[in-house]
């Protein structure tokens, strides 16, 4: 296959970029290594900035017709005291809420929209294994399929294949690893009609337990110290269930849904960033360019913003048959990436690390709620600050590519 743009990775960044380019008449192939998008415990948060993009594309009504839930406010529960800290009702966007939607529905929606354009090619069960080279320039992707190896030749190759990017490893571009003191255990628990409404997180006894409301279940994130999962497993599944029940007592009668450790998925948290996002004929976006912490659930939305900015910058040159300015994509997206990572690292190293350290304190020693949570409770206007950071971000992008 010969295309203008070959994109490794059928996640949010890759699918959005492929769709936008094909919509503008630029032939693009998106390679997805799996047979479908059905993967548990992928980011399911669709923020107001992403919903604005759907509105600009004229797709918002169709998108929101898919099953989803809408949240306008978040609270934290610290030692059984409720602290509201995010209020999205005043963010400067068309949708003043955060939508929770399974990522496979989001990706299937983008795929369906992309297939409306003849320039869009989605290659399922096609795993990028290496880049193709023409002299010193990247000239496409070598990939494996159930039928054997294939070559997709392209004027531009984009790595959007996530934090464990195969193309990034092949390119050997230098990266900065900022470290993380935490890992996250993802799990599901049944949800019942009488359950409390959306509460972002439960903080108790030096532990952080986040619960995201779905239609019939809770998607939960249990924050643990970095590298401690094996020790948790050694203490046994029953002890882990008891720990979950202690954090959120209203689910104590349902922790039996965790029947084995297969029901608990480890997310090894990493925060890093390529020093240079491109080489001759090759560009990285999304987690392949900058792995984000799960704090705030902003990773999927930052990846989509990357894709929109990349399409805006690449389109004029690609349409005119010129070599696009790949450095311009990095220049455009560096500021929001750096600022978001700095904020995440600050929260990790101060707020979260402090809470986890508190877990080693004697049971009878008082634990004060973080000062900023107390401030948000008593000064409601302050809740607009995290709402703006989470819902909109530092540099929201807007669609400038045409529909051809």
GUDO-783297 format. One record per residue (C-alpha): residue in three letters; x, y, z. Coordinates in pm, whole numbers, plus 50000, padded with zeros to 5 digits. Example, Ala and Ser with C-alpha at 12.3 -4.5 7.8 and 13.67 -1.06 7.14 Angstrom:
REM residues 2
ALA512304955050780 SER513674989450714 
REM end
This chain:
REM residues 404
UNK500005000050000 UNK501135035349922 UNK499535064350111 UNK500355100250199 UNK500355093050574 UNK500775060050762 UNK499775060751128 UNK500825033751374 UNK498245029651650 UNK494455029751645 UNK494035047851976 UNK492475082352021 UNK495445101451872 UNK495895078851570 UNK492215075651489 UNK491525112751521 UNK494505122151303 UNK493605096451038 UNK489995108151034 UNK490855145151010 UNK493365139950729 UNK491035117250529 UNK488195142050583 UNK490465168050422 UNK491235145150127 UNK494685133350245 UNK495025095650203 UNK495835080650542 UNK496185045050672 UNK495715037751044 UNK497255005251169 UNK495644988251471 UNK497254956251596 UNK494094941451750 UNK491014927651577 UNK488754952151763 UNK488914980452014 UNK487544960452309 UNK490124966452576 UNK489314969852947 UNK490684997853161 UNK491525022452889 UNK490865059452945 UNK487115065052923 UNK486945102053004 UNK485895125752726 UNK486535161052845 UNK484755193252740 UNK487685202752514 UNK487225170452317 UNK483455175352305 UNK484125209952157 UNK486065193151876 UNK483115170151810 UNK480885201151796 UNK483225218251548 UNK483095186951330 UNK479295186751339 UNK479305153051516 UNK478375162051872 UNK474725151451863 UNK475565118051702 UNK478405112751949 UNK476285120152255 UNK473605096452125 UNK475985068252223 UNK475585054052575 UNK477485075852821 UNK477175093453154 UNK477685130453220 UNK479355145153529 UNK479505182053618 UNK480985180953970 UNK483515159554154 UNK484065154654524 UNK486605137154738 UNK485805118455061 UNK488555121655321 UNK488005100855634 UNK484265101355564 UNK484125139355515 UNK482995151455170 UNK485045178454996 UNK483735191454659 UNK486655203254448 UNK485685204554076 UNK482725222853921 UNK482555221753541 UNK479355241653506 UNK481205273753417 UNK483925261353180 UNK483995281552853 UNK482925252552629 UNK479745241052457 UNK479415210852687 UNK479895219353051 UNK480345183753166 UNK482745154653141 UNK481405124352953 UNK482265088853054 UNK482135065952752 UNK483885032452694 UNK486875039752477 UNK485925012452231 UNK482655031152158 UNK484615063252104 UNK487075046251867 UNK484345027551680 UNK482565060851633 UNK485685076751485 UNK486195046251262 UNK482625048651132 UNK483045085551059 UNK486385079450888 UNK484915052950658 UNK482675079750505 UNK485775092250322 UNK487585072050052 UNK490955084950173 UNK490555067150510 UNK492015032250551 UNK491745013750883 UNK493914982550887 UNK492914960151177 UNK495154931751299 UNK498064950551147 UNK500854955951401 UNK503654980251326 UNK506974962651383 UNK509494986851230 UNK509885016451000 UNK510785014450634 UNK513775035050527 UNK514665052050201 UNK518215063350252 UNK518175081750584 UNK514475090350565 UNK511585070550714 UNK509395060050424 UNK506615039950584 UNK505865011050818 UNK506674974150816 UNK503854955050984 UNK502764919751068 UNK499294906150990 UNK497674871651020 UNK498484867350649 UNK502154876750690 UNK504334907550673 UNK503224938250480 UNK504764971650389 UNK502845004450398 UNK504845031050217 UNK504105067150303 UNK505475102050258 UNK504925107450633 UNK504855081750912 UNK503235089651247 UNK503865070351567 UNK500695071051776 UNK501195036351922 UNK501195045452290 UNK503655046752575 UNK505215013752469 UNK505625025752112 UNK507405001651879 UNK508235029551636 UNK509615051151916 UNK511925022852018 UNK513015018151658 UNK513675055451614 UNK515845056651931 UNK514975092851996 UNK516155105452338 UNK513525109452610 UNK513325123852961 UNK511855100753225 UNK510405120553517 UNK509495090353730 UNK506365084353936 UNK505915073754301 UNK502675055354228 UNK501135027254028 UNK497415020953979 UNK495324989454007 UNK492234990253782 UNK489184969653873 UNK485434968453830 UNK482704965154091 UNK478944961654033 UNK476884993354070 UNK473434992954229 UNK470595018554208 UNK470935029854569 UNK474655037754542 UNK475915073054607 UNK476305096454311 UNK479625103854146 UNK482405108854398 UNK485855112054250 UNK487895095754524 UNK487975081254872 UNK490995089055087 UNK491385069755412 UNK494205054155614 UNK496845065955369 UNK495095050455069 UNK493495065754759 UNK490575048254591 UNK488985064754285 UNK485545054054161 UNK484175064053821 UNK480465058553768 UNK479345037453472 UNK475865025353382 UNK475974991553559 UNK479374991853729 UNK482025012653898 UNK485385015453728 UNK487825018354015 UNK491445028754047 UNK493345018154359 UNK496475039654393 UNK499455020754538 UNK503115029354603 UNK505335023054301 UNK506374986654270 UNK504224973854558 UNK501824951654362 UNK503724919354428 UNK503654925954803 UNK499904932454783 UNK499404899654597 UNK501494881454856 UNK499084892455130 UNK496264875354941 UNK493144884454747 UNK490944883755058 UNK493074910555224 UNK492874931554908 UNK489084928354901 UNK488954939255264 UNK491084969655179 UNK488684979354900 UNK485684975355131 UNK487394996955393 UNK487875025455143 UNK484285025155012 UNK482095006555266 UNK478985007555046 UNK480584982154808 UNK481634958255087 UNK478964933154984 UNK480264932954624 UNK484014928454656 UNK483434891454589 UNK483144901654223 UNK486964902154235 UNK487244864454191 UNK490944863154106 UNK493924885654043 UNK492934884353675 UNK490194909053771 UNK492824934153888 UNK494944950953619 UNK498204968453698 UNK498885001853529 UNK502545009953572 UNK502525047653587 UNK505215065453391 UNK505685101853301 UNK508155108953022 UNK508605130552715 UNK510635128252396 UNK513195155952366 UNK512555156051992 UNK509225143751858 UNK510305138751499 UNK512975128151253 UNK513065129050874 UNK509695115150762 UNK508605104851113 UNK506465122351378 UNK505265111351723 UNK502105123151898 UNK500065113052203 UNK501515089052458 UNK504195078752207 UNK505595113952240 UNK504735120152605 UNK503435094452851 UNK501105110353105 UNK500105101353459 UNK496455090453498 UNK495875120653727 UNK492885140253598 UNK492285115053318 UNK493715140453074 UNK495915117052870 UNK493275107952609 UNK492295144252565 UNK495875156552536 UNK496425129852268 UNK493375141852075 UNK494565177852099 UNK497915166251955 UNK496085150151664 UNK494015181351590 UNK497095203751603 UNK499065179551384 UNK496285178451124 UNK496035216551121 UNK499795220451069 UNK500405191350830 UNK497425195750600 UNK498475226150391 UNK501855211150301 UNK500475176150237 UNK497705189850016 UNK500255210049815 UNK502715181249786 UNK505325198450005 UNK507305184550296 UNK505455193750618 UNK507155211650905 UNK507185184451171 UNK509015206451420 UNK506025230051416 UNK503855202651569 UNK506245198851861 UNK506495236551905 UNK502715239451914 UNK502175211252163 UNK505195214652392 UNK503715241252620 UNK500485222552712 UNK502405189852747 UNK505085204352975 UNK502595223553190 UNK500285193453228 UNK503155170553323 UNK504525195753572 UNK501125198053737 UNK500785160153749 UNK504285156153893 UNK503525182454157 UNK500355164354262 UNK502185130754265 UNK505145142754469 UNK503225163354724 UNK499535154454762 UNK499575117554667 UNK502955108954815 UNK501915125855141 UNK498705105455159 UNK500515072655093 UNK503095081155360 UNK500235087355602 UNK499325050755567 UNK502305041855785 UNK501145064356072 UNK499575048656384 UNK495815044156356 UNK495135068356643 UNK497245096456497 UNK494985123256340 UNK495225129055966 UNK494265163455846 UNK492595167455505 UNK494835184855252 UNK494625222555286 UNK493575228054925 UNK490585204654963 UNK489445224355266 UNK489775256555065 UNK487665242554780 UNK484945232955026 UNK484605267155184 UNK485325288554875 UNK483255273754587 UNK484675297654326 UNK488025280154363 UNK486505248554213 UNK486555265953875 UNK490365264153866 UNK490735226153854 UNK487635225253632 UNK489405247353377 UNK492655227253398 UNK490915193553364 UNK488105203153129 UNK489925226552890 UNK493645223752954 UNK496465247752883 UNK496075251352505 UNK492865237452357 UNK492965231051984 UNK490315238351722 UNK489665221651388 UNK491005241951093 UNK491205214150834 UNK488485214550567 UNK486025187350474 UNK486595176350116 
REM end
